[in-house]
Amino acid sequence: MTTTTEHTVPAITIAGIALASALVPLNSTMIAVALSDIARDFDISKSHASVLITLYLTAMLVGQPLAGRVGDALGARRLATFAVTGFGLCSIGAMAAASFGLLVVLRALQATFAAALSPSVQAMLREVVPSEERGRAFGLQSSVIGVGAGLGPVIGGLATAAFGWRAIFGVNLPIVVAVLYVLRR
């Protein structure tokens, strides 16, 4: 994964694709620690607020196979760019959501974009990484997915404690910008 031969993929490309992969699990676990604050802000029960987790995971389950098909038709990079952009816009909207109903809609859309992101970044890795380097590239991607899931509650807890629950959606924005930069290259 160095840049010494013309067949080798630049490390920044692999890192950008891995970061895109991290958005999905990060957002599935980060919100869990903010549910109490969300429930308090919207005057609902914590169990009612947990629909934000269930909805996200359900959309991922249903959406990924469909998104794979869309990626086959549109191209992996195009779908990844669309998905990351939509994910970022939904994150901005969720930060400003004035009602729980609007937050639910934005979270559902965010999950739909996340579902499109997963198969598209895997397809991109397969397209851009030479076969002799795929093991390392997919290993890195898998590691980043695990780290994203594991760090989600920590990052979510720190962001919520410091800035309130809306900050968990702001955490996505620097990652989205970095991923879009890599995808444009």
C-alpha positions as CSV (number, residue, x, y, z in Angstrom):
1,M,0.0,0.0,0.0
2,T,2.9,2.3,-0.7
3,T,3.2,4.6,-3.6
4,T,6.3,3.2,-5.2
5,T,4.8,1.4,-8.2
6,E,2.1,2.4,-10.6
7,H,0.0,-0.6,-9.5
8,T,0.0,0.3,-5.8
9,V,-2.8,2.3,-4.4
10,P,-1.9,5.4,-2.4
11,A,-2.3,4.9,1.4
12,I,-4.6,8.0,1.5
13,T,-7.1,6.2,-0.8
14,I,-7.2,3.2,1.4
15,A,-7.5,5.3,4.5
16,G,-10.3,7.4,3.0
17,I,-12.3,4.3,2.0
18,A,-11.7,2.8,5.5
19,L,-12.9,6.1,7.1
20,A,-16.1,5.9,5.0
21,S,-16.5,2.3,6.4
22,A,-16.1,3.6,9.9
23,L,-19.1,6.0,9.7
24,V,-21.6,3.2,9.6
25,P,-20.7,1.4,12.9
26,L,-19.7,4.6,14.6
27,N,-23.2,5.9,14.1
28,S,-24.9,2.7,15.1
29,T,-23.2,2.7,18.6
30,M,-22.5,6.4,19.3
31,I,-26.1,7.3,19.7
32,A,-26.8,4.8,22.4
33,V,-25.2,6.9,25.1
34,A,-27.2,10.0,24.1
35,L,-30.6,8.4,24.3
36,S,-31.4,9.7,27.8
37,D,-30.6,13.3,26.7
38,I,-32.6,12.9,23.5
39,A,-35.6,11.6,25.5
40,R,-35.3,14.4,28.0
41,D,-35.1,17.1,25.3
42,F,-38.1,15.8,23.5
43,D,-40.0,14.8,26.6
44,I,-40.3,11.1,25.6
45,S,-39.4,7.9,27.2
46,K,-35.9,6.4,26.7
47,S,-37.5,3.3,25.2
48,H,-39.3,5.5,22.7
49,A,-36.0,7.2,21.9
50,S,-34.5,3.8,21.2
51,V,-36.4,3.7,17.9
52,L,-33.4,5.7,16.6
53,I,-31.2,2.7,17.0
54,T,-33.7,0.1,15.8
55,L,-34.6,2.1,12.8
56,Y,-30.9,2.6,11.8
57,L,-30.1,-1.1,12.1
58,T,-33.2,-2.2,10.3
59,A,-32.5,0.2,7.4
60,M,-29.0,-1.1,7.2
61,L,-30.3,-4.7,7.1
62,V,-32.8,-4.0,4.3
63,G,-30.8,-1.3,2.5
64,Q,-27.4,-2.9,2.0
65,P,-28.5,-5.6,-0.5
66,L,-30.6,-3.1,-2.5
67,A,-27.7,-0.6,-2.4
68,G,-25.3,-3.2,-3.8
69,R,-27.6,-3.5,-6.8
70,V,-27.8,0.3,-7.2
71,G,-24.0,0.4,-7.0
72,D,-23.7,-2.1,-9.8
73,A,-25.9,0.1,-12.0
74,L,-24.4,3.5,-11.0
75,G,-20.9,2.7,-10.1
76,A,-19.3,2.3,-6.7
77,R,-17.6,5.7,-6.6
78,R,-20.7,7.6,-7.7
79,L,-22.9,5.8,-5.2
80,A,-20.3,6.3,-2.4
81,T,-20.1,10.1,-3.1
82,F,-23.9,10.4,-3.1
83,A,-24.2,8.3,0.1
84,V,-21.5,10.2,2.0
85,T,-22.9,13.6,0.9
86,G,-26.4,12.5,1.9
87,F,-25.1,11.1,5.2
88,G,-23.4,14.4,6.0
89,L,-26.5,16.5,5.1
90,C,-28.7,14.3,7.3
91,S,-26.2,14.7,10.1
92,I,-26.4,18.5,9.8
93,G,-30.2,18.2,9.8
94,A,-30.2,16.0,12.8
95,M,-28.1,18.5,14.7
96,A,-30.8,21.1,14.1
97,A,-33.9,18.8,14.5
98,A,-36.7,20.7,16.3
99,S,-38.9,17.7,16.9
100,F,-38.4,14.0,17.6
101,G,-40.4,13.1,14.5
102,L,-38.0,15.1,12.3
103,L,-35.1,13.5,14.1
104,V,-36.6,10.0,13.3
105,V,-37.0,10.9,9.6
106,L,-33.4,12.3,9.4
107,R,-32.1,9.2,11.2
108,A,-33.9,6.9,8.7
109,L,-32.5,8.9,5.8
110,Q,-29.0,8.8,7.4
111,A,-29.3,5.0,7.7
112,T,-30.4,4.7,4.1
113,F,-27.3,6.6,3.0
114,A,-25.2,4.5,5.4
115,A,-26.6,1.3,3.8
116,A,-25.6,2.6,0.4
117,L,-22.1,3.4,1.7
118,S,-21.2,-0.1,2.9
119,P,-21.4,-2.1,-0.3
120,S,-20.0,0.8,-2.4
121,V,-16.8,1.2,-0.4
122,Q,-16.2,-2.6,-0.5
123,A,-16.7,-2.5,-4.3
124,M,-14.3,0.4,-4.6
125,L,-11.6,-1.4,-2.6
126,R,-12.0,-4.4,-4.9
127,E,-11.8,-2.1,-8.0
128,V,-8.8,0.0,-6.9
129,V,-6.6,-2.4,-5.0
130,P,-4.5,-4.9,-6.9
131,S,-5.3,-8.5,-6.0
132,E,-2.0,-9.0,-4.2
133,E,-2.8,-6.1,-1.8
134,R,-6.5,-6.8,-1.2
135,G,-5.9,-8.9,1.9
136,R,-4.2,-6.0,3.7
137,A,-6.7,-3.4,2.4
138,F,-9.8,-5.4,3.4
139,G,-8.1,-6.2,6.7
140,L,-7.6,-2.5,7.4
141,Q,-11.2,-1.8,6.4
142,S,-12.4,-4.5,8.8
143,S,-10.2,-3.2,11.6
144,V,-11.6,0.3,11.1
145,I,-15.1,-1.0,11.2
146,G,-14.4,-2.7,14.5
147,V,-12.7,0.4,15.9
148,G,-15.6,2.6,14.8
149,A,-18.1,0.3,16.6
150,G,-15.9,0.2,19.7
151,L,-15.2,3.9,19.9
152,G,-18.8,4.9,19.2
153,P,-19.9,4.9,22.8
154,V,-16.7,6.6,24.0
155,I,-16.9,9.4,21.3
156,G,-20.7,9.7,21.8
157,G,-20.3,9.9,25.5
158,L,-17.6,12.6,25.4
159,A,-19.4,14.6,22.7
160,T,-22.7,14.4,24.6
161,A,-21.2,15.3,27.9
162,A,-19.3,18.3,26.5
163,F,-21.8,19.7,24.0
164,G,-25.1,17.9,24.3
165,W,-26.6,15.1,22.2
166,R,-26.7,17.1,19.0
167,A,-22.9,16.9,18.9
168,I,-22.9,13.2,18.1
169,F,-24.1,14.1,14.6
170,G,-21.4,16.8,14.3
171,V,-18.8,14.2,14.9
172,N,-19.6,12.9,11.4
173,L,-18.8,16.1,9.6
174,P,-15.0,16.1,9.6
175,I,-15.1,12.4,8.5
176,V,-17.6,13.2,5.7
177,V,-15.3,16.0,4.5
178,A,-12.2,13.8,4.5
179,V,-14.0,11.0,2.7
180,L,-15.4,13.3,0.0
181,Y,-11.9,14.7,-0.5
182,V,-10.5,11.2,-1.1
183,L,-13.5,10.2,-3.4
184,R,-12.9,13.3,-5.5
185,R,-9.3,12.3,-6.1
